[in-house]
Amino acid sequence: MSKILIPSQSAEDWKQFLAEPEKHWKRGYSARAIAYCWQEADGLPDEVRSVLTQEPAFEGLETLIAIPEHKVMLNGGSRPSQNDVWVIARTKTSLVSIAVEGKVSESFGPTMAEWGINPSDGKLERLRYLCSVLGLKTKPDDDIRYQFLHRTASAIIEAIRFHASHAVMLVHSFSEKKVGFADYERFLSLFNVAGEVDKIISAGQVSGVNLYFAWVRGNESCLEK
């Protein structure tokens, strides 16, 4: 993966980074909504900033860079975790790694039970690695969605890589019906915290980083772009 980044000129530039551009780049889909929302904000969208700055440690939060479809390599297997957006931001005193997962009506993918059918050595290695990064002592229950594990791990891994004190796994949801919110709540229970809409949740220190979760309601006008 190249370390050279080329600035985007418009939201349409984001399309090229999708794994399946023709399938996912459609009006009303999360990939396109996220692209327009974040590109036009040129930093943190207002609704995202409003939620994140509920945390006193994030006073003065400012985006340094935001990378569309940012890939984070994980031990075990060859497929990275591909974040819809990854942000490195700064506060008055520290850096913050933010892994963003955009959703409209899509699910959060396979459960641990579905992902773990006929596990290969690579999958077993990856699961051990993710549990280690997330500070989980045992394998997550079968009903937990696998995507939450690697997206949260991405935020932590990049926080460590960039010497950031904080990591955030953020769901940017454009669903009026909060599709997938129950799965989000279920995942957060692994850290003994409860999820709320439009609220930042602290999960304490994980792998030496202050970990936070947030479910943010996106501006629905982005679905029409």
Solvent accessible surface area in square Angstrom, and as a share of the most:
residue,aa,sasa,rsa
1,M,155,0.69
2,S,79,0.51
3,K,180,0.76
4,I,139,0.70
5,L,102,0.51
6,I,150,0.76
7,P,105,0.66
8,S,38,0.25
9,Q,155,0.69
10,S,48,0.31
11,A,4,0.03
12,E,81,0.36
13,D,43,0.22
14,W,18,0.06
15,K,61,0.26
16,Q,125,0.56
17,F,94,0.39
18,L,22,0.11
19,A,88,0.68
20,E,88,0.39
21,P,41,0.26
22,E,132,0.59
23,K,114,0.48
24,H,64,0.28
25,W,23,0.08
26,K,92,0.39
27,R,143,0.52
28,G,30,0.29
29,Y,90,0.34
30,S,12,0.08
31,A,19,0.15
32,R,34,0.12
33,A,0,0.00
34,I,2,0.01
35,A,0,0.00
36,Y,38,0.14
37,C,10,0.06
38,W,6,0.02
39,Q,45,0.20
40,E,106,0.48
41,A,41,0.32
42,D,132,0.69
43,G,14,0.13
44,L,8,0.04
45,P,4,0.02
46,D,121,0.63
47,E,40,0.18
48,V,0,0.00
49,R,88,0.32
50,S,71,0.46
51,V,6,0.03
52,L,0,0.00
53,T,53,0.31
54,Q,87,0.39
55,E,33,0.15
56,P,110,0.69
57,A,43,0.34
58,F,0,0.00
59,E,105,0.47
60,G,47,0.45
61,L,3,0.02
62,E,78,0.35
63,T,29,0.17
64,L,77,0.38
65,I,74,0.38
66,A,42,0.32
67,I,25,0.13
68,P,23,0.14
69,E,24,0.11
70,H,16,0.07
71,K,79,0.33
72,V,4,0.03
73,M,110,0.49
74,L,9,0.04
75,N,79,0.40
76,G,9,0.09
77,G,60,0.58
78,S,96,0.62
79,R,193,0.70
80,P,40,0.25
81,S,1,0.01
82,Q,43,0.19
83,N,0,0.00
84,D,25,0.13
85,V,0,0.00
86,W,1,0.00
87,V,0,0.00
88,I,8,0.04
89,A,0,0.00
90,R,113,0.41
91,T,12,0.07
92,K,150,0.64
93,T,127,0.74
94,S,23,0.15
95,L,53,0.26
96,V,0,0.00
97,S,0,0.00
98,I,0,0.00
99,A,0,0.00
100,V,0,0.00
101,E,10,0.04
102,G,2,0.02
103,K,12,0.05
104,V,21,0.12
105,S,82,0.53
106,E,62,0.28
107,S,65,0.42
108,F,1,0.00
109,G,25,0.24
110,P,59,0.37
111,T,21,0.12
112,M,1,0.00
113,A,46,0.36
114,E,97,0.44
115,W,33,0.12
116,G,24,0.23
117,I,112,0.57
118,N,136,0.70
119,P,67,0.42
120,S,62,0.40
121,D,121,0.62
122,G,23,0.23
123,K,64,0.27
124,L,75,0.37
125,E,79,0.36
126,R,21,0.08
127,L,21,0.10
128,R,157,0.57
129,Y,51,0.19
130,L,0,0.00
131,C,15,0.09
132,S,81,0.52
133,V,17,0.10
134,L,3,0.01
135,G,46,0.45
136,L,26,0.13
137,K,195,0.83
138,T,105,0.61
139,K,103,0.44
140,P,4,0.03
141,D,79,0.41
142,D,84,0.44
143,D,71,0.37
144,I,1,0.01
145,R,54,0.20
146,Y,20,0.08
147,Q,34,0.15
148,F,3,0.01
149,L,0,0.00
150,H,25,0.11
151,R,9,0.03
152,T,0,0.00
153,A,0,0.00
154,S,0,0.00
155,A,0,0.00
156,I,0,0.00
157,I,30,0.15
158,E,4,0.02
159,A,0,0.00
160,I,91,0.46
161,R,128,0.47
162,F,73,0.30
163,H,167,0.74
164,A,7,0.06
165,S,49,0.32
166,H,15,0.07
167,A,0,0.00
168,V,0,0.00
169,M,1,0.00
170,L,0,0.00
171,V,0,0.00
172,H,0,0.00
173,S,2,0.01
174,F,5,0.02
175,S,15,0.10
176,E,140,0.63
177,K,176,0.75
178,K,84,0.36
179,V,53,0.31
180,G,16,0.16
181,F,23,0.10
182,A,75,0.58
183,D,34,0.18
184,Y,0,0.00
185,E,74,0.33
186,R,77,0.28
187,F,0,0.00
188,L,0,0.00
189,S,51,0.33
190,L,45,0.22
191,F,26,0.11
192,N,140,0.72
193,V,35,0.20
194,A,76,0.59
195,G,8,0.07
196,E,82,0.37
197,V,40,0.23
198,D,37,0.19
199,K,85,0.36
200,I,16,0.08
201,I,18,0.09
202,S,62,0.40
203,A,19,0.15
204,G,36,0.35
205,Q,128,0.57
206,V,15,0.09
207,S,53,0.34
208,G,60,0.58
209,V,5,0.03
210,N,43,0.22
211,L,1,0.00
212,Y,14,0.05
213,F,0,0.00
214,A,0,0.00
215,W,1,0.00
216,V,0,0.00
217,R,141,0.51
218,G,10,0.10
219,N,80,0.41
220,E,78,0.35
221,S,58,0.38
222,C,8,0.05
223,L,31,0.15
224,E,126,0.56
225,K,70,0.30
